[in-house]
């Protein structure tokens, strides 16, 4: 969307029949919105308003340009600067091609009228009209601005109605999914055709998952090996692969908008059957890591992989000991959601907790956000012992040593939720890189591993 604003214009010559000198700012805006595509371009608006200034004896000394739609309030940085400049008395007049160049929403229109009321703005000139701080002229300005707002609102309703009608006719109102191509014929908007190059491969990947038990990751590697690309020349990411496998469009049905619950039967040629699609969903559901799917771990969603910026996940491992008992181990590692080939390894939770306790020793508790929370918790504990248990109340001031020790206690002996709640107060990002815990960009200085495992 292209818009031009011309700022801060100043003039010394008075307007005809004006008793005061008005300093003008020239403002020109162009939007790529459909109804404005035939409007004057930025350069044309500028040329027309410069000609007006010359005829009227106005001197424009500065210009501002901006590319932005005017339909949303407060979303035009240059226009916002224009309002600020008027409030700071840098100028008190505006030249614009038409009132709808200034605003197509009630908020910005109200701001302009307020400037009139505050006597910060003296005059607005357009190619055929003049608006001053006069009740009738301000009312006319508001009507013209409201008319532009009405046009925007009607456009939105009409577009939504048009999209709904297309969907009801079985036409796809957006970019065709991989395996299909949009029709280039202007008379066939919404019509999609089977992509002869990619459709067979899309169908084959559904078959490999349903019939051969392939996982999404295996499909991803296969597509990478055969150098599969989309029509834009880009390979499918792992998330793209799962989106394809979950897309109902391939068997003929589609939801629009997404997550709206409104389903339509498309007129496009299906690539697969509904039965094959259902078989794929069943296979993918079986491949989900069921043991850890709904299990809570203390440090997930708090850490990021330092190698690829993916999240960090956790998994349990069990080992039968010589005495017949079973030992449980928890390991944390990269989810590989951003880089399937990430080489970051796994670290045992016990070692991770040790590194957390070392960080607690080194950070500034006042700045970390932990201190205030723990002071409150310690005081609550003291009051419990004095009020409920009947022990005499002691004069107590929480010290860093007490808080640090309590933090370490929570990390080693606290519940999952207590650990998570404690670390969520850290204001710095927690990163896991080469099995070392970092806070922000400061690396953890790994000490003797034996100390952590004891």
ZAPANU-668729 format. One record per residue (C-alpha): residue number from 0; x, y, z; chain; residue in three letters. Coordinates in Angstrom, 3 decimals. Each point is the difference from the previous one (the first is absolute). Example, Ala and Ser with C-alpha at 12.3 -4.5 7.8 and 13.67 -1.06 7.14 Angstrom:
! ZAPANU-668729
0;12.300;-4.500;7.800;A;ALA .
1;1.370;3.440;-0.660;A;SER .
***
This chain:
! ZAPANU-668729
0;0.000;0.000;0.000;A;UNK .
1;1.539;3.221;-1.054;A;UNK .
2;-0.727;3.277;1.654;A;UNK .
3;1.725;3.310;-0.141;A;UNK .
4;-0.032;2.671;2.648;A;UNK .
5;1.558;3.348;-0.379;A;UNK .
6;0.869;1.528;3.303;A;UNK .
7;0.741;3.167;1.679;A;UNK .
8;-0.704;2.526;-2.711;A;UNK .
9;0.255;3.647;1.013;A;UNK .
10;-1.214;3.110;-1.782;A;UNK .
11;0.335;3.648;0.583;A;UNK .
12;-2.573;1.148;-2.526;A;UNK .
13;-3.534;0.267;1.365;A;UNK .
14;-2.839;-1.837;-1.690;A;UNK .
15;-2.470;2.189;-1.867;A;UNK .
16;-2.450;1.688;2.336;A;UNK .
17;1.851;-1.423;3.009;A;UNK .
18;0.865;2.233;2.920;A;UNK .
19;2.847;-2.201;1.294;A;UNK .
20;3.009;-1.695;-1.519;A;UNK .
21;-0.530;-3.738;-0.374;A;UNK .
22;2.988;-2.363;-0.102;A;UNK .
23;-0.882;-2.999;-2.151;A;UNK .
24;0.958;-3.656;-0.143;A;UNK .
25;-0.642;-1.836;-3.275;A;UNK .
26;-1.346;-3.513;0.535;A;UNK .
27;-0.437;-2.537;-2.810;A;UNK .
28;-0.990;-3.623;0.483;A;UNK .
29;-0.500;-2.954;-2.282;A;UNK .
30;-1.293;-3.421;1.026;A;UNK .
31;-0.067;-3.250;-1.914;A;UNK .
32;-3.516;-0.743;1.226;A;UNK .
33;-2.238;-1.110;-2.864;A;UNK .
34;-2.266;3.031;-0.038;A;UNK .
35;2.978;2.346;-0.023;A;UNK .
36;1.972;-1.513;-2.842;A;UNK .
37;-1.387;2.555;-2.420;A;UNK .
38;0.720;2.932;2.323;A;UNK .
39;2.747;2.467;-0.785;A;UNK .
40;3.491;-1.305;0.651;A;UNK .
41;2.234;1.663;2.575;A;UNK .
42;1.911;2.054;-2.561;A;UNK .
43;-3.231;1.121;-1.649;A;UNK .
44;-1.439;1.101;3.343;A;UNK .
45;3.178;1.896;0.799;A;UNK .
46;0.040;1.732;-3.359;A;UNK .
47;-3.662;1.012;0.280;A;UNK .
48;0.417;1.395;3.518;A;UNK .
49;3.201;1.835;-0.924;A;UNK .
50;-1.927;1.626;-2.838;A;UNK .
51;-2.739;0.977;2.492;A;UNK .
52;2.616;1.486;2.340;A;UNK .
53;1.469;2.012;-2.855;A;UNK .
54;-3.400;1.351;-1.009;A;UNK .
55;-0.879;0.950;3.569;A;UNK .
56;3.412;1.423;0.861;A;UNK .
57;0.930;-2.696;2.508;A;UNK .
58;3.592;-1.082;0.468;A;UNK .
59;0.639;-3.661;0.904;A;UNK .
60;3.386;-0.542;1.591;A;UNK .
61;-0.035;-3.676;0.995;A;UNK .
62;-1.585;-3.298;-1.049;A;UNK .
63;-0.673;-3.363;1.700;A;UNK .
64;-0.609;-3.272;-1.833;A;UNK .
65;-1.434;-3.250;1.354;A;UNK .
66;-1.336;-3.298;-1.337;A;UNK .
67;-2.919;-1.136;2.090;A;UNK .
68;-3.741;-0.585;0.013;A;UNK .
69;-2.151;2.516;1.872;A;UNK .
70;-2.801;-2.361;0.992;A;UNK .
71;1.467;-0.914;3.433;A;UNK .
72;0.317;2.583;2.765;A;UNK .
73;3.486;0.982;1.144;A;UNK .
74;1.814;-2.356;-2.384;A;UNK .
75;1.691;2.614;-2.205;A;UNK .
76;3.354;1.066;1.516;A;UNK .
77;0.433;3.009;-2.285;A;UNK .
78;-3.558;1.211;0.543;A;UNK .
79;0.516;-0.337;3.752;A;UNK .
80;3.109;2.141;-0.345;A;UNK .
81;-2.064;2.518;-1.960;A;UNK .
82;-2.442;0.302;2.905;A;UNK .
83;2.896;0.372;2.435;A;UNK .
84;1.540;2.770;-2.087;A;UNK .
85;-3.307;1.894;-0.022;A;UNK .
86;-0.285;-0.311;3.784;A;UNK .
87;3.552;1.390;0.271;A;UNK .
88;-1.035;3.023;-2.138;A;UNK .
89;2.307;-0.839;-2.894;A;UNK .
90;-2.850;0.798;-2.385;A;UNK .
91;-3.733;0.582;0.208;A;UNK .
92;-1.297;-0.788;-3.474;A;UNK .
93;-0.279;-3.130;-2.142;A;UNK .
94;-0.171;-0.397;-3.763;A;UNK .
95;-1.477;-3.306;-1.201;A;UNK .
96;-1.596;-1.195;-3.207;A;UNK .
97;-3.192;-1.171;1.726;A;UNK .
98;-1.215;-0.447;3.620;A;UNK .
99;0.160;-3.785;-0.371;A;UNK .
100;3.780;0.376;-0.525;A;UNK .
101;0.180;1.144;3.614;A;UNK .
102;-2.193;-2.649;1.591;A;UNK .
103;-2.216;-2.973;-0.719;A;UNK .
104;-0.662;-0.808;3.667;A;UNK .
105;-1.777;1.740;2.858;A;UNK .
106;3.019;0.180;2.314;A;UNK .
107;2.315;1.962;-2.297;A;UNK .
108;-2.901;2.177;-1.148;A;UNK .
109;-0.772;0.839;3.623;A;UNK .
110;3.646;0.921;0.612;A;UNK .
111;-0.112;2.512;-2.861;A;UNK .
112;-3.237;1.574;1.260;A;UNK .
113;1.489;0.205;3.508;A;UNK .
114;2.913;1.993;-1.406;A;UNK .
115;-2.519;2.445;-1.450;A;UNK .
116;-1.713;0.273;3.392;A;UNK .
117;3.353;0.596;1.719;A;UNK .
118;0.754;2.722;-2.580;A;UNK .
119;3.166;-1.835;-0.962;A;UNK .
120;-1.340;-0.534;-3.513;A;UNK .
121;-1.258;3.031;-1.922;A;UNK .
122;-0.851;-1.332;-3.427;A;UNK .
123;-0.150;-3.054;-2.256;A;UNK .
124;0.093;0.562;-3.750;A;UNK .
125;-0.929;-2.570;-2.668;A;UNK .
126;-0.123;0.344;-3.793;A;UNK .
127;-3.618;1.215;0.173;A;UNK .
128;-0.838;0.752;3.644;A;UNK .
129;1.119;1.962;3.033;A;UNK .
130;-0.576;-0.912;3.651;A;UNK .
131;0.583;2.342;2.936;A;UNK .
132;-0.887;0.035;3.687;A;UNK .
133;-3.615;0.646;-0.875;A;UNK .
134;-2.808;-2.263;1.303;A;UNK .
135;-1.529;-0.521;-3.444;A;UNK .
136;3.330;-0.651;-1.701;A;UNK .
137;1.143;-2.390;2.731;A;UNK .
138;-3.329;-1.813;-0.266;A;UNK .
139;0.470;-0.338;-3.771;A;UNK .
140;3.544;-1.293;0.535;A;UNK .
141;-1.326;-2.629;2.419;A;UNK .
142;-2.703;-1.027;-2.462;A;UNK .
143;2.547;-0.485;-2.796;A;UNK .
144;2.311;-1.910;2.332;A;UNK .
145;-2.903;-2.137;1.243;A;UNK .
146;-0.955;-0.729;-3.584;A;UNK .
147;3.489;-1.397;-0.593;A;UNK .
148;-0.387;-2.088;3.178;A;UNK .
149;-3.349;-1.296;-1.276;A;UNK .
150;1.620;-0.984;-3.285;A;UNK .
151;2.657;-1.973;1.886;A;UNK .
152;-2.568;-1.798;2.134;A;UNK .
153;-2.157;-0.850;-3.012;A;UNK .
154;3.044;-1.229;-1.840;A;UNK .
155;0.826;-2.386;2.859;A;UNK .
156;-3.556;-1.339;0.042;A;UNK .
157;-0.041;-0.405;-3.764;A;UNK .
158;3.353;-1.788;-0.044;A;UNK .
159;-1.113;-2.444;2.710;A;UNK .
160;-3.274;-0.619;-1.815;A;UNK .
161;1.889;-0.581;-3.241;A;UNK .
162;2.377;-2.472;1.641;A;UNK .
163;-2.889;-1.864;1.598;A;UNK .
164;-1.792;-0.212;-3.351;A;UNK .
165;3.140;-1.372;-1.646;A;UNK .
166;0.358;-2.643;2.709;A;UNK .
167;-3.670;-1.002;-0.328;A;UNK .
168;0.621;-0.486;-3.716;A;UNK .
169;2.907;-2.293;0.837;A;UNK .
170;2.662;2.499;-1.084;A;UNK .
171;3.223;0.479;1.968;A;UNK .
172;0.412;3.715;0.930;A;UNK .
173;3.721;-0.025;0.747;A;UNK .
174;3.363;-1.262;-1.219;A;UNK .
175;-0.311;-3.628;-1.084;A;UNK .
176;1.607;-2.611;2.290;A;UNK .
177;3.147;-1.774;-1.169;A;UNK .
178;-1.048;-2.466;-2.699;A;UNK .
179;-2.468;2.427;-1.579;A;UNK .
180;0.294;3.142;-2.145;A;UNK .
181;-2.225;3.063;-0.062;A;UNK .
182;-1.638;0.811;-3.310;A;UNK .
183;1.585;2.993;-1.740;A;UNK .
184;-3.220;0.751;-1.839;A;UNK .
185;-1.672;3.088;1.468;A;UNK .
186;-3.391;-1.541;-0.755;A;UNK .
187;0.855;-3.061;2.121;A;UNK .
188;0.834;1.538;3.361;A;UNK .
189;-0.031;-2.644;2.708;A;UNK .
190;0.528;-2.864;-2.450;A;UNK .
191;2.983;-2.256;0.745;A;UNK .
192;1.537;-2.676;-2.201;A;UNK .
193;2.048;-3.060;0.833;A;UNK .
194;3.734;0.726;-0.243;A;UNK .
195;1.263;-2.752;-2.361;A;UNK .
196;3.536;0.275;1.395;A;UNK .
197;-0.665;-0.058;3.760;A;UNK .
198;-3.395;-1.657;0.422;A;UNK .
199;1.286;-3.590;-0.550;A;UNK .
200;2.643;0.502;2.707;A;UNK .
201;-2.543;1.452;2.433;A;UNK .
202;-2.207;-3.031;-0.579;A;UNK .
203;2.975;-2.318;0.457;A;UNK .
204;0.974;1.480;3.367;A;UNK .
205;-3.536;-0.631;1.306;A;UNK .
206;0.299;-3.610;-1.165;A;UNK .
207;3.403;-0.462;1.640;A;UNK .
208;-1.333;1.169;3.362;A;UNK .
209;-3.213;-2.042;-0.156;A;UNK .
210;1.342;-3.217;-1.578;A;UNK .
211;3.651;-0.097;1.050;A;UNK .
212;-0.238;1.712;3.378;A;UNK .
213;2.298;2.862;-0.883;A;UNK .
214;0.308;2.833;2.511;A;UNK .
215;-0.171;3.662;-0.893;A;UNK .
216;3.757;0.267;0.535;A;UNK .
217;0.668;-2.887;-2.381;A;UNK .
218;-2.227;1.650;-2.613;A;UNK .
219;1.929;3.233;0.529;A;UNK .
220;3.337;-1.742;-0.601;A;UNK .
221;-1.375;-1.755;-3.091;A;UNK .
222;-1.230;3.265;-1.515;A;UNK .
223;3.358;1.558;0.786;A;UNK .
224;1.852;-2.884;-1.690;A;UNK .
225;-2.066;0.297;-3.191;A;UNK .
226;0.427;3.820;0.131;A;UNK .
227;-3.737;0.685;0.099;A;UNK .
228;-0.876;3.699;-0.112;A;UNK .
229;-3.184;2.047;0.010;A;UNK .
230;-1.054;2.102;-2.986;A;UNK .
231;2.037;2.862;1.507;A;UNK .
232;3.129;-2.143;-0.072;A;UNK .
233;0.229;-0.569;3.756;A;UNK .
234;0.222;-3.407;1.730;A;UNK .
235;-2.687;-1.075;2.451;A;UNK .
236;0.932;0.403;3.656;A;UNK .
237;-0.899;-2.659;2.547;A;UNK .
238;-2.968;2.048;1.191;A;UNK .
239;-1.105;0.401;-3.648;A;UNK .
240;0.039;-3.791;-0.369;A;UNK .
241;-2.300;-0.454;2.987;A;UNK .
242;-2.270;2.778;-1.305;A;UNK .
243;-0.298;-1.820;-3.329;A;UNK .
244;-0.791;-3.296;1.716;A;UNK .
245;-2.735;1.694;2.076;A;UNK .
246;-1.556;1.964;-2.874;A;UNK .
247;-3.549;-1.159;-0.849;A;UNK .
248;0.216;1.841;-3.323;A;UNK .
249;1.777;-2.962;-1.587;A;UNK .
250;-3.092;-2.221;0.221;A;UNK .
251;-2.384;2.753;-1.112;A;UNK .
252;-1.228;1.792;3.136;A;UNK .
253;1.285;3.219;1.537;A;UNK .
254;-0.576;2.353;2.959;A;UNK .
255;-0.043;3.742;-0.551;A;UNK .
256;1.040;2.063;1.826;A;UNK .
257;2.285;-2.338;1.910;A;UNK .
258;-1.364;-1.072;3.396;A;UNK .
259;-3.366;1.593;-0.804;A;UNK .
260;-1.872;-3.307;-0.017;A;UNK .
261;-1.483;0.841;-3.421;A;UNK .
262;0.590;-2.869;-2.426;A;UNK .
263;-0.549;-0.075;-3.739;A;UNK .
264;0.168;-2.602;-2.747;A;UNK .
265;2.465;1.081;-2.656;A;UNK .
266;-0.383;-0.323;-3.746;A;UNK .
267;3.695;-0.783;-0.439;A;UNK .
268;1.225;-3.494;-0.894;A;UNK .
269;0.954;-1.926;3.184;A;UNK .
270;3.481;-1.543;0.117;A;UNK .
271;-0.897;-2.651;2.575;A;UNK .
272;-3.066;-1.706;1.443;A;UNK .
273;-1.565;0.794;3.359;A;UNK .
274;0.907;-3.520;1.126;A;UNK .
275;3.697;0.565;-0.781;A;UNK .
276;-0.060;3.333;1.845;A;UNK .
277;-1.573;-1.608;3.078;A;UNK .
278;2.571;-2.808;-0.092;A;UNK .
279;2.796;2.589;0.006;A;UNK .
280;-1.483;1.821;2.999;A;UNK .
281;-0.288;-3.276;1.884;A;UNK .
282;3.608;-0.921;-0.797;A;UNK .
283;1.312;3.402;1.076;A;UNK .
284;-2.002;-0.196;3.226;A;UNK .
285;1.585;-3.364;0.794;A;UNK .
286;3.460;1.456;-0.567;A;UNK .
287;-0.436;2.703;2.640;A;UNK .
288;2.321;-0.567;2.941;A;UNK .
289;-2.767;-1.206;2.257;A;UNK .
290;2.031;-0.573;3.220;A;UNK .
291;1.068;3.651;0.255;A;UNK .
292;-2.820;1.698;-1.931;A;UNK .
293;-1.977;1.248;2.997;A;UNK .
294;2.712;-0.246;2.629;A;UNK .
295;1.255;3.119;1.757;A;UNK .
296;3.724;0.623;0.379;A;UNK .
297;1.541;2.716;2.136;A;UNK .
298;2.115;1.853;-2.557;A;UNK .
299;-1.785;-0.405;-3.351;A;UNK .
300;-1.278;3.254;-1.555;A;UNK .
301;2.611;1.882;2.044;A;UNK .
302;3.045;-0.889;-2.106;A;UNK .
303;1.065;0.608;-3.592;A;UNK .
304;2.551;-1.887;-2.071;A;UNK .
305;3.110;2.138;-0.437;A;UNK .
306;0.856;-1.670;-3.299;A;UNK .
307;-3.226;0.469;-1.996;A;UNK .
308;-2.359;2.025;2.284;A;UNK .
309;-2.528;-2.852;0.182;A;UNK .
310;-1.744;-0.821;3.248;A;UNK .
311;1.310;-2.598;2.447;A;UNK .
312;-1.939;-3.171;0.757;A;UNK .
313;0.440;-2.764;2.589;A;UNK .
314;-0.377;-3.750;0.134;A;UNK .
315;0.124;-2.695;2.647;A;UNK .
316;2.274;-3.022;-0.101;A;UNK .
317;-0.231;-2.989;2.346;A;UNK .
318;2.802;-2.409;0.906;A;UNK .
319;-0.253;-3.248;1.933;A;UNK .
320;2.722;-0.193;2.642;A;UNK .
321;1.812;-3.092;1.248;A;UNK .
322;-2.117;-0.163;3.165;A;UNK .
323;-3.144;-0.187;-2.094;A;UNK .
324;-1.110;3.572;0.635;A;UNK .
325;-0.637;2.515;-2.773;A;UNK .
326;1.762;3.332;-0.316;A;UNK .
327;-1.594;2.922;-1.849;A;UNK .
328;1.996;2.552;-1.945;A;UNK .
329;-1.264;3.181;-1.672;A;UNK .
330;1.873;1.456;-2.953;A;UNK .
331;-0.447;3.412;-1.658;A;UNK .
332;0.832;0.746;-3.609;A;UNK .
333;-0.874;1.991;-3.131;A;UNK .
334;-3.408;-0.578;-1.626;A;UNK .
335;1.618;0.612;-3.430;A;UNK .
336;-3.113;1.868;-1.097;A;UNK .
337;2.097;2.674;-1.756;A;UNK .
338;2.822;-2.244;-1.180;A;UNK .
339;-0.651;-3.708;-0.378;A;UNK .
340;3.756;-0.622;-0.245;A;UNK .
341;0.924;1.860;3.195;A;UNK .
342;2.892;-1.777;1.717;A;UNK .
343;-0.716;1.218;3.530;A;UNK .
344;0.135;-2.958;2.391;A;UNK .
345;-1.980;-0.886;3.133;A;UNK .
346;0.800;0.898;3.604;A;UNK .
347;-1.223;-1.818;3.099;A;UNK .
348;-2.316;1.992;2.291;A;UNK .
349;2.307;-0.483;3.005;A;UNK .
350;2.839;1.728;-1.834;A;UNK .
351;-2.358;2.724;-1.186;A;UNK .
352;-1.173;0.683;3.564;A;UNK .
353;3.596;0.315;1.142;A;UNK .
354;0.624;2.619;-2.676;A;UNK .
355;-3.152;1.859;1.079;A;UNK .
356;1.215;0.091;3.619;A;UNK .
357;3.348;1.382;-1.172;A;UNK .
358;-1.824;2.757;-1.891;A;UNK .
359;-2.019;0.846;3.139;A;UNK .
360;3.351;0.480;1.782;A;UNK .
361;1.232;2.471;-2.604;A;UNK .
362;-2.984;2.117;-1.052;A;UNK .
363;-1.167;3.257;1.579;A;UNK .
364;-3.128;-1.091;1.860;A;UNK .
365;-1.281;3.575;0.251;A;UNK .
366;-0.032;0.352;-3.789;A;UNK .
367;-1.059;-3.543;-0.825;A;UNK .
368;-3.527;0.350;1.402;A;UNK .
369;0.420;-3.044;2.243;A;UNK .
370;0.863;1.837;3.212;A;UNK .
371;-3.346;1.644;0.660;A;UNK .
372;-1.908;-3.221;-0.655;A;UNK .
373;2.188;-2.069;2.300;A;UNK .
374;0.010;2.608;2.768;A;UNK .
375;-3.793;-0.168;0.025;A;UNK .
376;0.079;-3.792;0.073;A;UNK .
377;2.534;-0.126;2.857;A;UNK .
378;-1.978;2.527;2.053;A;UNK .
379;-3.159;-2.046;-0.553;A;UNK .
380;1.847;-3.080;1.263;A;UNK .
381;1.182;1.869;3.102;A;UNK .
382;-3.512;1.226;0.801;A;UNK .
383;-1.328;-3.524;-0.347;A;UNK .
384;2.435;-1.271;2.634;A;UNK .
385;-0.641;2.879;2.386;A;UNK .
386;-3.778;0.279;-0.449;A;UNK .
387;-1.123;-3.553;-0.686;A;UNK .
388;2.688;-2.090;1.659;A;UNK .
389;0.104;2.237;3.091;A;UNK .
390;3.706;0.702;-0.174;A;UNK .
391;1.193;3.477;1.090;A;UNK .
392;0.322;2.408;-2.906;A;UNK .
393;3.581;0.883;-0.787;A;UNK .
394;1.236;3.328;-1.252;A;UNK .
395;0.999;-0.950;-3.515;A;UNK .
396;1.413;1.686;-3.041;A;UNK .
397;0.351;-2.022;-3.164;A;UNK .
398;3.598;0.031;-1.187;A;UNK .
399;1.475;-0.993;-3.320;A;UNK .
400;1.493;-3.107;1.597;A;UNK .
401;-3.426;-1.160;1.190;A;UNK .
402;-1.578;0.729;-3.379;A;UNK .
403;2.734;-1.739;-1.954;A;UNK .
404;-0.209;-3.062;2.228;A;UNK .
405;-3.773;-0.085;-0.319;A;UNK .
406;0.324;0.292;-3.789;A;UNK .
407;2.387;-2.950;-0.056;A;UNK .
408;-2.354;-1.964;2.194;A;UNK .
409;-2.887;0.578;-2.417;A;UNK .
410;2.149;-1.036;-2.973;A;UNK .
411;1.046;-3.260;1.638;A;UNK .
412;-2.975;-0.917;2.191;A;UNK .
413;-2.918;2.099;-1.258;A;UNK .
414;-2.869;-1.174;-2.151;A;UNK .
415;-0.007;0.409;-3.776;A;UNK .
416;-2.260;3.035;0.307;A;UNK .
417;2.145;1.602;2.730;A;UNK .
418;3.089;-0.359;-2.166;A;UNK .
419;-1.756;1.422;-3.026;A;UNK .
420;-1.479;2.871;2.020;A;UNK .
421;3.423;0.847;1.435;A;UNK .
422;1.814;0.109;-3.346;A;UNK .
423;-2.800;1.868;-1.754;A;UNK .
424;1.053;3.044;2.062;A;UNK .
425;3.367;0.158;-1.725;A;UNK .
426;-0.079;2.942;-2.380;A;UNK .
427;2.730;-1.373;-2.265;A;UNK .
428;-0.410;-2.638;-2.673;A;UNK .
429;1.212;-3.487;0.954;A;UNK .
430;2.016;-1.735;-2.718;A;UNK .
431;1.359;-3.557;-0.204;A;UNK .
432;3.097;-0.337;-2.175;A;UNK .
433;2.524;-2.873;-0.050;A;UNK .
434;-1.665;-1.358;3.151;A;UNK .
435;0.817;3.249;1.762;A;UNK .
436;-2.604;2.339;1.415;A;UNK .
437;0.267;3.669;-0.915;A;UNK .
438;-1.976;2.931;1.320;A;UNK .
439;-0.341;2.564;-2.737;A;UNK .
440;3.320;-0.135;-1.811;A;UNK .
441;2.139;-0.803;3.054;A;UNK .
442;1.305;-3.602;-0.163;A;UNK .
443;-0.105;-2.254;3.005;A;UNK .
444;3.475;-0.952;1.224;A;UNK .
445;-0.277;-3.763;0.311;A;UNK .
446;1.771;-1.325;3.061;A;UNK .
447;0.628;-3.502;1.236;A;UNK .
448;-2.740;-2.317;-1.281;A;UNK .
449;0.512;-2.311;2.943;A;UNK .
450;-1.287;2.702;2.352;A;UNK .
451;-3.243;0.192;-1.969;A;UNK .
452;-0.551;-3.731;0.007;A;UNK .
453;0.627;-0.474;3.708;A;UNK .
***
